[in-house]
């Protein structure tokens, strides 16, 4: 349902009826539906909460407390929240109840202090004895800094993949520290960030034989085009 921008109430009702008779679905994606309400979200996910392992959805019209509905999908291993403009730290704490979550992606977080919120989210996951986070993707987050990301990675040492896209305050200067903090790291991607690396460091990172480091930039280290939505896929070692 990736091309569906706004569904009519009859279509939403039909979808809910379909889900009610197909409760065994394990993967559900509605990344571009922008008229979701708390009631609709609860109705859609309520039928799937005991089987869903992968969820991608737009949360543009949802508030932080609505994350409680998502947290009831207790088997989730992969979660992607698109257009998370109203996401709150309290909402993330609700999601920290997802004990099996391994892959987490957030896009369009432009008001939340995401580094502090993610740090507390990861601390709460440790308290809840959740499985380690393996893949983390953050797209279009203008408040995330190198130092903040460094702090976040202190609480997910078993991370395999880090994908940062369109984060203006990420310079790439902490890449070596991030690798040191995450000894299982396999891939780091910085796409359309404000890279401030020397040519020697650029070359060194690109030639790294142990870890795949993808750096998308132009000669002036400016963004060269609008970042595309990240995909929850293993095809390119990214989210």
Buried (B, 14 or more C-beta within 10 A) or exposed (E): EEEBEEBEEEEBEEBBEEBEEEEEBEEBBBBBBBBBEBEBBBBBBBBBBEBBBBBBBBBBBBEBEBBBBBBBBEBBBBBBBBBBBBBBBBBBBBBBBBEEBBBBBBBBBEEBBBBBBBBBBBEBBEEEEBEBBBBBBBBBBEBBBBEBBBBBBEBBEEBBBBBBBBBBBBBBBBBEBBBEBBEEBBBBBBBBBBBEBEEEBBEBBEEEEEBBBBBBBEEEBEBEEEBEBBBBEEEEBBB
